[in-house]
Amino acid sequence: MLTLDFQSRTPIYEQLYKNIVRLVAVGVMGPNEQLPTVRALAQELGVNPNTVQKAYQMLERDGVIYSMTGRGSFVSPDLSPVKQKRSLARDKLLAALEEALDTGMTIEEIRQLVEECNRKRGGKQGAGD
């Protein structure tokens, strides 16, 4: 479910953040679902607990998860932060597509780039696919 690339220049906490947002966005993790404890997830992924804690803090700050003292962290029942991120990504993608088309890229070239990106991600697709 969670994939980390230790060779990537993207910090591990940021990769973890993006992974959890993706899992919530595609419905793998539902509202009020409990996340693994910081210690358990750190051990499972082979990373420092502070790294997981930082990702969880970012997720909580952005409203993707909430924490309850002594009980753990849970997916927020209000998925509007995830929907906002998805909407922002859509807007950025549309702008990039317009720029690509304006510079003469063909639909086929764009399609190939999308497929290449999907392959690099392990063939995972987003919600609605």
N, C-alpha and C positions, 0 to 999 in steps of 0.2 A: 504494500500500500504506500508506504513512504519510501521515496528513493532519494538518496543523497549522492552527489558526485564529489568525491574528495579531491579530484583533480581540478575542479572548476575554480575560477577566480571569485565566484559568488560565495559569500560567507555561508557557512553551514546553517546558522540561525535563520538567514534569509531564505535558504532553500527549504528549510523545515516550515517556515511561515508560509511560503508559496504552496508547498505540498498540502498543508492543512486547509488553506483557503480553497485549493482545487478540489479536495475531497468533499468539503462542505458544498461547494458550488455544483458539483455533479451528483450530489445526493448520497454519496457513500457514507457520509457522516450526517446524521439528522439532528434536528433541534433537540436540545437538552441531553444529547448523547455525551457520556463521560469520556474524556480523553485519558490516555495513560498518565500515570504520575510522572513528574519530571524525572525522578530517579529511574523508574522502570523504562521509560522511553530512551533515556540517555544510555542505559545499559544495553538495551536492544539494538540501538543504532551504533554503539561504540563511540559515543561522543561525551564531552564533558557536560555534566548536569547544568552548569551555568549557560551553556549554549542553548539547551532546551528551554531553560527558564527565560532567557532573553526572547526567544521566539514566542513563548506563551505570553510574556508581557506585551509584546507587540500586537499579538492577536487580541488580547484583552483591550488594549488601548484603542484598537480599531473596531471594537464591538463584535468581533467574530466569535469570541468565546467569553465566558464569565467564570469567575472563581468563587468558590464558597469555602471559607476557612474550615479546615478539618475534613472537608468532603472532596475537594479536588476541583478540576476545571471541566467545563461543559460547553458544548456548542450552543451558541446563543439561539433562542427561539425566534429572534428577530433577524432574519437573513438579509435585511436591507443593506448592511455594509458590503456583503458579498455581491449583492445585485448591483450596487454602486460601482464596485471594482470591475464587474463584468461589463457594465455600461461604458465605463471609462476605457476599458480595453477595446470594446467595439468601436468607439469613437476614434481611438488612435489607429486602429486597423483600417478603418474607412479612410482616414487622412493619408495613411501610408499607401493604400491601394490607389487613391486618386493621384498621388505623386508618382507612383510607379507607372500608371497608365499614361500620365502626362509626359513621362520621359520615354515613352515608346515600348515599355514592356508589354508583352502579349499576355492574354489570359492564360495561355498554355504555360508560359514561363512562371507566372504567378502560381498557377496550380502545382507546378513542379516544386516550387519553393515551399508551398504549404505541405505537400506530401513529404518533402525532405525533413521539414521541421517535425512533422508527426512521427516519422521514422526515428529521428534522434531522441524523441521522447518515449520511445518504446512502443509506438503504435497506439498510444492512449488517445482517446478522443474526448471532447468535452460533452457537456449536457446537451441533450437534444439530438444526439447522433444514434 
